[in-house]
Amino acid sequence: MPTKEFSCWRVKFSNPIKNERDFVANWLSRRPNESWVLLSGDVLAGKFHVAVAFEVLNRNRDRNMMKSTGIDGEFMRLVAGTHHVSHAFSKVGLTTGDSQAWLVDLTQESSAEAQKICNMMKFQLLPSKPSSILFEPSRLGLPETADENDAIGLIHLADIR
């Protein structure tokens, strides 16, 4: 397991999302590349949850076993704990009314780039890191008492055939 902090930032939007399709289309057209992912602000249970999803993403990519055509979709699929990429978008993607999200750098290289992205998109960087306090298990289909270990279990279930 990685010992350094995963490149993941909580961001606040200037306004709650009014139309998620338009918001996501704007994000996809402006982000630097597919290694930058926006997840709903309540779907990450902790730093190990993020790190395990990242490790499984890299394993799947190395073995040519990704179910998504891009690393962003594959990461979302793993966090969502599903075989279906489209289902992952509805589980862990942004929705109307969201005012915060997780900005994830799958290259694990650039916090300076995160600030540039926030400036460009008019996001405010928040000091929070993924934690059980910010986690809403029901978004992942888990019971309210679920914790980070349960969320990690979903990642592994996503690839069981």
C-alpha positions as CSV (number, residue, x, y, z in Angstrom):
1,M,0.0,0.0,0.0
2,P,1.3,3.5,-0.8
3,T,2.7,5.4,2.1
4,K,2.4,8.9,0.6
5,E,-0.9,10.8,0.6
6,F,-3.0,10.1,-2.5
7,S,-3.5,13.0,-4.9
8,C,-7.1,13.7,-4.1
9,W,-8.7,17.1,-3.2
10,R,-12.1,18.1,-2.1
11,V,-13.5,20.9,-4.1
12,K,-16.5,23.2,-3.8
13,F,-18.3,24.5,-6.8
14,S,-19.2,28.1,-7.1
15,N,-22.9,27.0,-7.4
16,P,-24.6,23.7,-6.9
17,I,-24.9,21.7,-10.1
18,K,-28.1,22.6,-12.0
19,N,-27.6,20.2,-14.9
20,E,-25.2,17.4,-14.4
21,R,-24.9,16.6,-18.2
22,D,-23.8,20.2,-19.0
23,F,-21.5,20.3,-16.0
24,V,-19.8,17.0,-16.8
25,A,-19.5,17.9,-20.5
26,N,-17.8,21.2,-19.6
27,W,-15.5,19.4,-17.2
28,L,-14.6,16.7,-19.8
29,S,-13.8,19.4,-22.4
30,R,-11.6,21.4,-20.1
31,R,-9.7,19.0,-18.0
32,P,-6.1,18.4,-19.0
33,N,-6.5,14.7,-19.7
34,E,-8.4,11.5,-18.7
35,S,-6.2,11.1,-15.6
36,W,-8.2,13.8,-13.8
37,V,-11.4,12.5,-12.4
38,L,-14.3,14.2,-10.5
39,L,-16.3,12.0,-8.2
40,S,-19.3,12.9,-6.1
41,G,-18.2,14.4,-2.8
42,D,-19.6,11.7,-0.6
43,V,-18.4,8.4,-2.2
44,L,-14.8,8.1,-0.9
45,A,-14.6,6.4,2.5
46,G,-11.0,7.1,3.3
47,K,-7.4,7.2,2.0
48,F,-7.1,3.4,1.8
49,H,-10.3,3.2,-0.2
50,V,-8.8,5.6,-2.8
51,A,-5.4,3.9,-2.8
52,V,-6.9,0.4,-3.3
53,A,-9.1,1.6,-6.2
54,F,-5.9,3.1,-7.7
55,E,-3.9,-0.1,-7.2
56,V,-6.6,-2.2,-8.8
57,L,-6.9,0.2,-11.7
58,N,-3.2,-0.1,-12.4
59,R,-3.4,-3.9,-12.1
60,N,-6.3,-4.1,-14.5
61,R,-4.5,-1.7,-16.9
62,D,-1.3,-3.8,-16.8
63,R,-3.2,-7.0,-17.4
64,N,-5.4,-5.5,-20.2
65,M,-8.5,-6.3,-18.1
66,M,-10.1,-2.9,-17.9
67,K,-13.8,-2.9,-18.6
68,S,-13.8,0.9,-19.4
69,T,-12.1,2.3,-22.4
70,G,-10.4,5.0,-20.2
71,I,-8.7,5.1,-16.9
72,D,-11.1,7.7,-15.6
73,G,-14.1,5.4,-16.2
74,E,-12.3,2.4,-14.9
75,F,-11.4,4.2,-11.6
76,M,-15.1,5.3,-11.2
77,R,-16.2,1.7,-11.9
78,L,-14.0,0.3,-9.2
79,V,-15.0,2.9,-6.6
80,A,-18.6,2.1,-7.5
81,G,-18.0,-1.6,-7.1
82,T,-19.8,-2.6,-10.3
83,H,-19.1,-4.4,-13.6
84,H,-21.0,-1.8,-15.6
85,V,-19.3,1.5,-16.4
86,S,-22.6,3.3,-17.0
87,H,-23.9,2.2,-13.6
88,A,-20.7,3.6,-12.1
89,F,-21.4,7.0,-13.4
90,S,-24.8,7.1,-11.7
91,K,-23.4,5.8,-8.4
92,V,-20.2,7.9,-8.0
93,G,-20.6,10.6,-10.6
94,L,-21.8,14.1,-10.1
95,T,-25.6,14.7,-9.9
96,T,-27.9,17.7,-9.9
97,G,-27.6,19.6,-6.6
98,D,-24.0,18.5,-5.8
99,S,-22.0,21.4,-4.5
100,Q,-18.8,19.5,-3.7
101,A,-16.7,16.8,-5.3
102,W,-13.4,14.9,-5.1
103,L,-10.8,15.9,-7.7
104,V,-8.5,12.9,-8.2
105,D,-5.2,12.9,-10.1
106,L,-4.6,9.4,-11.4
107,T,-1.0,10.3,-12.4
108,Q,-0.2,11.0,-8.8
109,E,2.2,13.8,-9.9
110,S,0.9,17.3,-9.7
111,S,-0.7,19.3,-6.9
112,A,0.2,22.5,-8.8
113,E,-2.0,21.3,-11.6
114,A,-4.9,20.7,-9.2
115,Q,-4.8,24.4,-8.3
116,K,-4.7,25.4,-12.0
117,I,-7.7,23.2,-12.7
118,C,-9.6,24.7,-9.7
119,N,-8.8,28.2,-11.0
120,M,-9.9,27.4,-14.5
121,M,-13.2,25.7,-13.4
122,K,-13.8,28.2,-10.6
123,F,-13.6,25.5,-7.9
124,Q,-12.5,26.2,-4.3
125,L,-10.0,23.8,-2.9
126,L,-11.0,22.6,0.5
127,P,-8.7,21.1,3.2
128,S,-10.6,17.9,3.6
129,K,-9.3,14.4,2.7
130,P,-11.4,11.3,2.2
131,S,-12.8,10.1,5.5
132,S,-15.7,8.2,7.0
133,I,-17.2,11.5,8.2
134,L,-17.7,12.7,4.5
135,F,-18.7,9.2,3.3
136,E,-22.3,8.4,2.4
137,P,-22.4,4.6,2.2
138,S,-25.9,4.6,0.6
139,R,-24.5,6.2,-2.6
140,L,-22.5,2.9,-3.1
141,G,-25.5,0.8,-2.2
142,L,-24.1,0.0,1.3
143,P,-25.9,0.1,4.6
144,E,-25.6,3.3,6.7
145,T,-23.3,1.4,9.1
146,A,-20.7,0.6,6.4
147,D,-17.2,1.8,6.7
148,E,-14.0,2.0,4.7
149,N,-13.4,-1.7,4.7
150,D,-16.9,-2.3,3.2
151,A,-16.1,0.2,0.5
152,I,-12.8,-1.5,-0.3
153,G,-14.7,-4.8,-0.5
154,L,-16.9,-3.4,-3.2
155,I,-13.8,-2.6,-5.3
156,H,-12.8,-6.3,-5.3
157,L,-16.3,-7.4,-6.0
158,A,-16.3,-5.2,-9.2
159,D,-14.0,-7.7,-10.9
160,I,-15.4,-11.0,-9.7
161,R,-16.6,-13.0,-12.6
